[in-house]
């Protein structure tokens, strides 16, 4: 299928690894241009080397105002911005009773605040052209809380509440807002979850990983490139009638009827 995104431009946060890297590479494969953002500048430079003419890199911490301003400046400098992928790592794996209030304050900054700030900065650019795609990459925990991930469970659900509300406010501008809710995938982010389960159960990392895979109905973890292909479609003109949706990509883990 021709996604019709050749020569379109997308901001992709967290492009150094995991979902962000896979989505950025998928968009480049489709002929799009990418404003790639992450803290690890060396990894961004590797991405740029693949298609130098189509990649702009911004190395910085997404929770910092300076980084968000640099993203806005790069977006405003393009002929036309077509979409934004809001994605980054999550907070530490903890149970509710393990957390301190400092953990909650820090996780709000890490998981929620910057996403709202960045979206609000970018939306006027999309409104000016009456077209845009905004995609939040969150977690299956927004539909079914994950044990020992209380900080993620709480704040990612808050992001979904923001995105759903926002989607109705800007739909008439031709801008869609959707959320991906990935389950366990073979990315660096899953390692902290498996390690936490290993510690809690006093079993080896390998045993904890095997347990997690056995609990997935399809019998394996997802691949980053699999979710990237779905993301690319949601960012394309083909998805013009899909907005305000939280779409699972979890191998069948969510048990609810609307999983």
C-alpha positions, 0 to 999 in steps of 0.5 A, spaced: 500 500 500 502 506 498 501 510 504 502 517 501 507 520 506 512 521 501 516 528 502 511 529 508 515 531 515 514 528 521 517 529 528 519 523 532 520 523 539 525 518 542 528 516 535 534 513 538 532 506 540 525 502 541 519 504 538 521 511 536 527 508 532 523 503 528 517 508 527 522 513 524 526 508 520 519 506 517 517 513 515 524 514 512 522 507 508 516 510 506 520 516 503 518 521 509 522 526 512 523 526 520 525 531 525 528 525 530 529 527 537 532 523 543 538 524 548 543 520 545 545 524 539 550 519 537 544 514 535 541 520 532 547 521 527 547 513 525 539 514 523 541 521 519 547 517 516 541 512 512 538 518 509 542 525 510 537 529 506 531 527 510 533 527 517 534 533 522 536 531 529 535 534 535 539 532 541 536 533 548 532 532 554 524 532 552 523 534 559 527 541 558 524 547 555 530 548 551 529 541 547 521 543 546 523 550 543 528 547 539 523 542 536 518 547 535 523 551 531 525 545 527 518 544 525 516 551 524 522 551 519 519 546 514 515 547 508 509 543 511 509 539 518 505 533 517 505 529 524 508 528 531 509 522 534 510 523 542 514 517 545 519 516 550 521 511 555 517 510 562 518 511 569 522 506 574 518 500 575 515 500 582 509 498 586 504 503 589 507 502 596 514 503 594 513 510 591 515 516 594 512 523 593 518 525 589 517 519 585 510 522 583 513 529 582 518 526 577 514 521 573 509 527 572 515 531 568 517 524 565 511 521 563 506 527 562 507 534 562 512 535 556 507 531 552 502 536 553 507 542 552 509 539 546 503 538 543 500 545 545 506 548 541 505 544 535 498 544 534 498 551 531 502 549 526 498 544 524 491 548 524 494 553 520 494 548 514 488 544 516 492 538 516 495 533 521 497 527 525 498 526 532 500 519 535 502 518 542 505 511 544 503 509 551 502 502 554 497 497 554 497 499 562 492 504 560 487 499 558 489 494 563 494 496 569 501 492 569 503 490 576 509 494 579 508 499 574 504 504 578 507 510 576 506 508 568 499 506 570 497 512 573 500 518 568 499 514 561 492 514 563 492 521 564 495 522 557 490 518 554 485 522 557 488 529 555 489 526 548 482 523 547 479 530 549 484 534 544 482 529 539 475 532 539 477 539 539 481 539 533 478 534 529 474 540 525 481 542 523 483 536 519 488 533 525 487 526 528 489 524 535 490 517 536 494 513 542 498 506 541 498 502 547 503 497 546 504 490 550 511 487 551 515 488 545 523 486 544 525 493 546 530 496 551 524 498 555 521 491 557 528 489 560 526 494 566 519 490 567 522 483 566 528 485 572 522 488 576 518 481 576 525 477 577 526 481 583 519 481 586 518 473 585 526 471 586 527 468 580 532 469 574 531 474 569 530 468 564 525 465 568 521 472 568 522 473 561 519 466 559 513 467 564 511 474 560 512 470 553 507 465 556 502 470 558 502 473 551 496 469 547 500 469 541 506 466 544 512 471 543 513 478 544 512 483 539 517 486 534 518 494 534 517 494 526 510 491 527 508 496 531 512 501 526 508 499 520 501 500 524 504 507 526 505 509 519 498 508 517 495 512 523 500 518 520 498 517 513 492 520 509 489 513 509 487 514 517 483 521 516 477 518 519 480 515 525 481 519 531 481 519 539 482 512 539 487 507 543 489 502 539 492 496 542 498 492 539 499 487 545 499 480 542 492 479 545 494 480 552 488 485 554 482 481 556 476 486 555 471 486 549 474 493 547 482 491 548 
